């Protein structure tokens, strides 16, 4: 590509001739200018997706925590014949696809470690209280 004014060779992306300073009619803006905007939009979309995913995970786990409370009560009172009530369950770690470790806070202020398994397709929740945790309560 040559300058329209002085006819010297210039790049296609040159807006003004470096030799004579003439404005070039064939000037094509580099596509890199739009890539910054695209990066910003992609970044914003990624942040929104992460926030939505965290919200859905937190909502799902808080429902799971609430659903586990009566199950902990039932196990402690019926299976182990203990006079404790579960006040709340707090999920502490995700162990796998459907398995969580959690702490069950009891009415006397103590806490025991439990495991929760959740199968949403079957709408089933299983709670396990390790026997070692029950021994601490007796």
MOKADA-V133569 format. One record per backbone hydrogen bond with DSSP energy under -0.5 kcal/mol. CO is the residue of the C=O (numbers start at 1). NH is the residue of the N-H. E is the energy in kcal/mol with one decimal. If there is no record, write none. Layout:
co: (CO:CO)
nh: (NH:NH)
e: (E:E)
This chain:
co: (1:3:8:11:12:15:17:22:23:24:30:31:31:32:33:34:35:36:37:38:39:40:41:42:43:44:45:46:47:48:49:50:51:52:53:54:55:56:57:58:59:60:61:62:63:64:65:66:66:67:68:69:70:71:72:73:74:74:75:75:76:82:85:85:88:90:93:93:98:99:99:100:101:101:102:103:103:104:104:105:105:106:110:112:113:114:115:116:117:118:119:119:119:124:126:128:128:130:130:131:132:133:134:134)
nh: (10:7:3:14:28:24:21:17:25:27:33:34:35:36:37:38:39:40:41:42:43:44:45:46:47:48:49:50:51:52:53:54:55:56:57:58:59:60:61:62:63:64:65:66:67:68:69:69:70:71:72:73:74:75:76:77:78:79:79:80:82:84:87:107:105:103:95:101:118:95:96:116:92:93:114:90:105:106:112:87:88:109:106:104:130:102:128:100:126:120:122:123:124:119:117:115:130:133:134:135:136:137:137:138)
e: (-2.8:-0.9:-2.8:-1.5:-1.0:-2.8:-1.6:-2.5:-0.5:-0.9:-1.1:-0.6:-1.0:-1.0:-0.7:-2.5:-2.5:-2.0:-2.6:-2.8:-2.5:-2.6:-2.6:-2.5:-2.2:-2.4:-2.5:-2.3:-2.5:-2.6:-2.5:-2.6:-2.5:-2.7:-2.5:-2.9:-2.8:-2.5:-2.7:-2.6:-2.0:-1.9:-2.7:-2.1:-2.2:-1.5:-0.9:-0.5:-0.6:-0.6:-2.2:-2.1:-2.5:-2.3:-2.7:-2.8:-2.5:-0.9:-1.0:-1.7:-2.6:-1.0:-0.5:-2.3:-2.9:-2.4:-0.6:-2.5:-2.8:-2.4:-1.6:-2.8:-2.4:-1.7:-2.8:-2.7:-0.6:-0.5:-2.2:-3.3:-1.4:-1.9:-3.2:-3.1:-0.5:-2.5:-2.8:-2.8:-2.9:-0.5:-0.7:-0.9:-2.0:-3.0:-3.0:-2.3:-0.6:-1.1:-1.3:-2.1:-1.1:-0.7:-0.9:-1.0)
